[in-house]
Amino acid sequence: MAENIRQRDASLRQALDQRTLMLREIHHRVKNNLQIVGSLLQIEARRVEEPAAREALKITQTRINAIALAHRVLEEVDAQTVVNLERLLGELAQLLHDAFSAQRYAEGVTVDAPRLLIETDIAVPLALLLVEQVAAISRDAIAAGQPQLDLAIKAASDGAALTLTLAFDDPQGLAAERKLSSFAEAYLRQLRGHAAHASEAGRAVVRFTFPQRTAFAERLSG
C-alpha cells in the first residue's frame, strides 16, 4: 500500500510539472506572437502620414504590448496563473512613458505598489485600463501645452479591494471634465470596479477601485 501511495504521488507530481511546463510554453508563445503583431503595427505606423491614423496605430500597438507584458510577467511566477503586481506596474509604467511621454517629458512615471500576486483575469484588463487612461492624460497635457506631467501610479490593497490611483499635474482641470473612454469603461466593467476623480494639492487624482479575489491575493514573502 505504501508503495502504491508513493507511485501515485510521483505520478501526480510529474503531471503537475508537465502542466506547469505547458502553461509556461503557452504564455511564452502568446507573448512572442503579440510582440510580433506589435512590431508589425509599428512598421505600419511609420508609413502612415495622417496624424490621427498614426495615433490610432500607436495606441493599438501599446495595448498589444501591455498584454504581452502581462504574459511575460506571468511566465516568471511558478504558479503560472498569477502576476506580481509590483513587477507588472513597474514595467508597464516604463512602457507607457516610452509610448506617450518620452518625447515630451523628461521625467518618468513613478510607481508605488505592494508585492502582491493577482490573478491574470485582473492583470490584463488592469494593464489595458492604464494604457487608456495614461494615453488620455498625455493627450490632454500636450493639447494644453503643459510643460510637465509628473505622473505617479499607486496601488493599495486592503485585502478585499484593490485601489489604483493616478496622480498628475493638471493646471487647467481637464481631468475632472474628461469621461472615461468606451475602452476604459469596458475594462472597468470587466474588473467590476468604479472610478472617482478628485483634486489634491493642486494635482488631479483618478482612482479605480475593484474587488480583489482574496484566493489569489497572497503577499510575496520578503
Protein Blocks (a to p, Z undefined) as FASTA:
>chain_A
ZZmmmmmmmmmmmmmmmmmmmmmmmmmmmmmmmmmmmmmmmmmmmmpmblklmmmmmmmm
mmmmmmmmmmmmmmmpmnlpaccfklmmmmmmmmmmmmmmmmmpmbdcddddddddddfk
lmmmmmmmmmmmmmmmmmmmmmnopabfopacddddehjaccdddddddfkommmmpccd
fklmmmmmmnopacddddeehiacddddddddfklmccceZZ
